[in-house]
Amino acid sequence: MDTKYIDRDTSSLIRQPNSRHCFVCGLESPVGLKLRFDDNGNNEVRALYSVGAEYQGYPGVVHGGIVAAMLDEIGGRVPMAGAPDRFMVTAKLAIRYRRPVPTETPLTLVGHLLKDQGRLAVAHSEIRLPDGTVAAEAEVTLAQIPKEYVPNAGIDELGWRVYPD
């Protein structure tokens, strides 16, 4: 699998937890992206990533559904900045695809908090090309996850923790 996480200096950022099986962040998912995220402890989340060719739609271009999944995940992690056990679900995802997202290319994912009303939050997420051009962006409306959807054993069942690189 050619998909990989890109190493970088995160000395001023806080590593967010990963799960075991989530398609985007699950480190044990045999078909997942395995993204890792860092936040500033307040209102921004970042990730650097290169999408492998196995996730292409057109040759050399990341499938739009994979782009949507990455925008959704980075936006959904913004309310977790400084509160890693705050789980929310996407209520609305409005995407604007601006440019094709190339495979095998270092990408920067960024999420910013726009509004936080406790039970509901809104985030802006984007995928940037190496030159800083925004290739895709989204506004993500998030809602507090109902308690009945959190596993009975809690976050331990999810494998929710910060894993070593």
Stockholm file with secondary structure:
# STOCKHOLM 1.0

chainA/1-165         MDTKYIDRDTSSLIRQPNSRHCFVCGLESPVGLKLRFDDNGNNEVRALYSVGAEYQGYPGVVHGGIVAAMLDEIGGRVPMAGAPDRFMVTAKLAIRYRRPVPTETPLTLVGHLLKDQGRLAVAHSEIRLPDGTVAAEAEVTLAQIPKEYVPNAGIDELGWRVYPD
#=GR chainA/1-165 SS CCCEECCCCCTTSEECCBCSSCTTTCTTCSSSCCCCCEECSSSEEEEEEECCGGGBSSTTBBCHHHHHHHHHHHHHHGGGTTCTTCCEEEEEEEEEECSCCBTTSCEEEEEEEEEECSSEEEEEEEEECTTSCEEEEEEEEEEECCGGGSCTTTHHHHTCBCCCC
#=GC SS_cons         CCCEECCCCCTTSEECCBCSSCTTTCTTCSSSCCCCCEECSSSEEEEEEECCGGGBSSTTBBCHHHHHHHHHHHHHHGGGTTCTTCCEEEEEEEEEECSCCBTTSCEEEEEEEEEECSSEEEEEEEEECTTSCEEEEEEEEEEECCGGGSCTTTHHHHTCBCCCC
//
